[in-house]
Amino acid sequence: MAKGHRIKAVDPGSIGDELGLEPGDRLLTIDGHEIEDIFDYEYYVGSQSIVAVVEKGNGEQWELEIEHDYEDLGLTFENGLMSEYRSCKNKCIFCFIDQMPKGMRETLYFKDDDSRLSFLQGNYVTLTNMSDRDIDRIITFKLAPINISVHTTNPQLRCRMLNNRFAGEALKKIDRLYEAGTPMNGQIVMCPGINDKEELERTIQDLSRYIPCMESVSVVPVGLSKFREGLYPLEAVTKEDAVRTIDLVERWQKKLYQAHGTHFIHASDEFYILAGRKMPEAERYDGYAQLENGVGMIRLMTQEVREALKDLKGDDREDELSIATGCLAYAYLKGYVEDIGRKFPGVKVHLYPIVNEFFGERITVSGLITGRDLIRQLKGRTLGRRLLLPACMFRSGEEVFLDDITRQEVKTALQVQVDIVKSSGYDFVNGVLGLSRQEQDCCHGEYELSEEEIIYE
């Protein structure tokens, strides 16, 4: 097996380019250390002066003395982690991957539980796949934050929920991270009758002891598809469950804010929609630390839409378009469209909630809408000049739905221009109005667009 890590690309004008490094070269060591993975690389390359050994494509080895002002070397490796991905060893009773039908693309069935992806991409990990050495490296390299799928702090119950006899013992790793001052975030997938009520109370109380290192914890409802034959019998979250969970969470928010100045525990937007409750005010989200778990997306979107519209001067432009979304956020998007219509009465918008027939009607988020459901339900509908779709419907960085249908195929099937809308409420308003980048800068001033796909689901 070849040693080192093969370089896939070298950024033009970078330090690596100036040193004569090329695609196909292999990085062997830095300061005498063999590089295990991306964490080793980032740690050792972070010194102002390093000695790297590189093997060229012809087998010749170069020893390079590099001095830099903590700049990136401009190297991209063939494997993003510089190591194999670690798959999940658990068999969680609520795992959505187990609830997918056969015949989809192979990558959708891969269950990752890789702590490195927690730092690089924000993934949540159970800690069951981590050794003591992994924890040592996190502490030594000062990596943060680590996102942890906790679900329950009852060791016996956690073993049962994760179907892993070591899952309860893995909770002790949180103690080590806390003692080292490592920032953390937590996640609880709430399953009615299993880890709710008293068990949820216990979990919140236990995790609150890790404040301030444990910075936030989200509670999200279990997602159930129609493909659950042979799986653990779970019940969907009802309105009554949602009301009870919100009441419990908000009681703890008040208590913890008084004691620590943070609300800490947050129920996802879906709970508030199921309960028919108003979304919390912006201040209660503590800076929106849990957007990736659907916590505060609606509040932030509402805030950004209002800010975007406040800066725009209405006019008599005319346009007709359509928007497709999951059922969960339909009512909120309807309100945004009405707000836009008051300033731009000539812009006619057809808003369509897409029922998830593929996974089942209990799945209501936009991110799990398939291309085939979209086409089937929009066929023959009035779509106007263009169709807006949220970026979360597509595979990250690509234009492909979960079922491998592409944006081009949707365009061809529906005979309409398809525009993908990213990120924020600003993007939503700009997308509906079809503003050019120059018009956006003129009307809104400068603002930063988040790269996270947190569109309106």
Protein Blocks (a to p, Z undefined) as FASTA:
>chain_A
ZZhjddfbdcehiaklmnopaehiacfbgghiacfblmlmmmmmmpmbdcdddddfkopa
cddddddehiaehiacfblnlpacdddfbdcfklmklmpcehiafklmpccdbfklmmmn
opacehlmpcfklmmmmmmnopacddddfkpacfklmmmmnopaklmmmmmmmmmmmmno
pacdddddddehilgmjlmmmmmmmmmmmpcklmbdcdddddddfblghiacdddddfkl
mmmmmmmmmmmmmmmmmmnopakiacdfklmmmnopacddfklnnooaalmnopoklmmm
mmmmmmmmmmpccdfbdcdddddddfklmmmmmmmmmmmmmmmmmlccdddddddfknop
klmbfklccfklmmmmmgopaebjbdcddfklpcehiacdfkopafklmmmmnopacddd
ehilklmmmmmnopafklmmmmnopadddfbdcbcZZ
